Amino acid sequence: MTTIFYTRTNGFDNDVKHHEIDCLEEKVLPRSAPKQPVSENNPFAAAFLTGVTGISMLGGFGMTLGMAKKKDPNMFNKGLMGTRELHEAGGALAMRALGWGTLYAVSGFAVFCTLIWKLMDVRDLKEFRTKAGNILPRIPKNDPPQGRTEFEGINDLLQYIIDEDKRKKLQQKDNLQPEED
């Protein structure tokens, strides 16, 4: 029996060496130390997701600026520096609007959360969770599923929704008609 495996010499895929080993019997190698369970509050995962989000936002913003400059470089430069026709540069105006919008959004949501917290008269998040669970309606479990749960694509999903809507309307129509003897 021949076993083939590959190793990377420098950590790059182009430096792969091919090895063939003749095996007389299969051996089960002991595993390394058991993996630790994934923590729900993993700071590295949060940092990674935050970094990816930030880089994506910067990339999208940069691409948008590049497309705007490519489309009309003259107006783009006027918007950056400001002229007599434009009292304030576009970048400064946008930054001011972004600052005020951020302030309103953050402070408004903080006031909303504080108001809900005070109205519920809770001391910690565990108590908040139990009180909110008692107030909010229960989500019924769909076990076993009552309808289809997997679709080949968006068209299949939309067709299923249309068919189910027609079926329910016909069912309601049949229930509303008086029975004839």
C-alpha positions in Angstrom: 0.0 0.0 0.0 1.4 3.4 -1.0 0.5 6.6 0.8 1.1 9.9 -0.8 1.3 13.1 1.1 2.6 16.6 0.4 4.6 19.0 2.6 5.2 22.7 2.2 8.9 23.7 2.6 8.5 27.4 3.1 4.8 27.7 3.8 4.0 28.5 0.2 2.1 26.3 -2.2 4.7 26.5 -5.0 7.3 24.9 -2.7 5.5 21.6 -2.4 7.4 18.3 -2.1 5.9 15.0 -3.2 6.5 12.1 -0.8 5.6 8.4 -1.3 5.8 6.0 1.5 5.2 2.3 1.4 3.0 1.3 4.3 2.5 -2.2 5.5 -0.2 -1.4 7.9 -2.2 1.7 8.8 -1.4 3.3 12.0 -3.6 5.7 13.9 -1.4 8.5 15.1 -2.3 10.0 18.5 -3.9 13.3 18.3 -2.3 16.4 19.7 -3.8 18.0 22.7 -7.6 18.2 22.5 -8.8 21.5 21.1 -10.3 23.9 23.5 -13.9 24.7 23.0 -14.5 28.0 21.2 -15.4 30.7 23.7 -18.5 32.8 23.0 -16.6 35.9 24.0 -13.5 35.5 21.9 -11.7 38.9 21.6 -9.6 37.7 18.6 -12.7 36.9 16.6 -14.2 40.2 17.5 -11.0 42.0 16.5 -10.8 40.1 13.3 -14.4 40.9 12.3 -14.0 44.6 13.3 -10.8 44.7 11.2 -12.5 43.2 8.1 -15.5 45.5 8.5 -13.2 48.6 8.8 -11.1 47.6 5.8 -14.2 46.9 3.7 -15.7 50.3 4.6 -12.5 52.1 3.7 -12.1 50.2 0.5 -15.7 50.9 -0.5 -15.3 54.6 0.3 -12.0 54.8 -1.6 -13.5 53.1 -4.6 -16.5 55.5 -4.6 -14.2 58.5 -4.4 -12.0 57.1 -7.2 -15.1 56.6 -9.5 -16.3 60.1 -8.7 -13.0 61.6 -9.6 -12.7 59.6 -12.8 -16.2 60.6 -13.9 -15.7 64.4 -13.5 -12.2 65.5 -12.3 -13.0 69.2 -12.6 -16.0 69.2 -10.3 -14.3 66.7 -8.0 -11.4 69.2 -7.5 -13.8 72.1 -7.0 -15.6 70.1 -4.3 -12.4 69.3 -2.5 -11.0 72.9 -2.4 -14.1 75.0 -2.6 -14.5 78.0 -4.8 -16.5 81.3 -4.9 -19.5 79.4 -6.3 -19.3 76.8 -3.5 -19.2 78.4 -0.1 -17.9 75.2 1.6 -15.8 72.4 0.2 -17.7 69.2 -0.4 -15.4 67.2 1.9 -15.9 69.6 4.8 -19.6 69.6 4.3 -19.8 65.8 4.2 -17.6 65.5 7.3 -19.8 68.0 9.2 -23.0 66.1 8.1 -21.4 62.8 9.1 -20.4 64.1 12.5 -23.9 65.4 13.2 -25.5 62.3 11.9 -23.3 60.1 14.0 -24.0 62.2 17.1 -27.7 62.0 16.6 -27.7 58.3 15.9 -25.5 57.3 18.9 -27.2 59.7 21.4 -30.7 58.8 20.2 -30.1 55.1 20.5 -28.4 55.5 23.9 -31.4 57.5 25.1 -33.8 54.8 23.8 -31.8 52.0 25.5 -31.6 53.9 28.8 -35.3 54.7 28.7 -36.2 51.0 28.1 -33.8 50.0 30.8 -35.3 52.4 33.3 -38.9 51.5 32.4 -38.2 47.8 32.9 -36.5 48.5 36.3 -33.7 46.0 35.8 -30.4 45.7 37.5 -28.3 43.6 35.0 -28.5 42.0 31.6 -29.7 38.6 33.0 -32.7 40.3 34.6 -33.4 42.3 31.4 -33.3 39.1 29.4 -35.9 37.3 31.6 -38.2 40.3 31.7 -38.0 40.9 28.0 -38.6 37.2 27.4 -41.8 37.4 29.5 -43.0 40.6 27.7 -42.2 39.7 24.1 -44.3 37.0 22.2 -42.9 33.5 22.0 -41.6 32.4 18.6 -43.2 29.0 17.8 -40.9 26.2 16.9 -41.3 24.9 13.4 -40.5 21.3 14.2 -41.2 19.4 12.0 -41.2 22.1 9.3 -44.7 22.9 7.9 -43.5 23.8 4.4 -40.4 23.8 2.3 -37.2 24.9 3.9 -34.7 24.6 1.1 -34.8 26.2 -2.4 -32.6 25.9 -5.5 -32.5 29.7 -5.9 -34.4 33.0 -5.5 -36.8 32.2 -8.4 -37.7 28.9 -6.7 -38.3 30.7 -3.4 -40.5 33.4 -5.0 -42.5 30.8 -7.0 -43.1 28.9 -3.8 -44.3 32.0 -2.0 -46.7 32.8 -4.9 -48.1 29.3 -5.0 -48.6 29.2 -1.2 -50.4 32.6 -1.3 -52.7 31.3 -4.1 -53.4 28.1 -2.1 -54.2 30.1 1.0 -56.6 32.5 -0.9 -58.4 29.5 -2.4 -58.7 27.9 0.9 -60.1 31.1 2.5 -62.5 31.4 -0.4 -63.7 27.8 0.0 -64.2 28.4 3.8 -66.3 31.6 3.2 -68.7 30.1 0.7 -71.8 28.6 2.2 -72.3 24.9 1.8 -75.1 23.9 -0.5 -77.2 20.8 0.4 
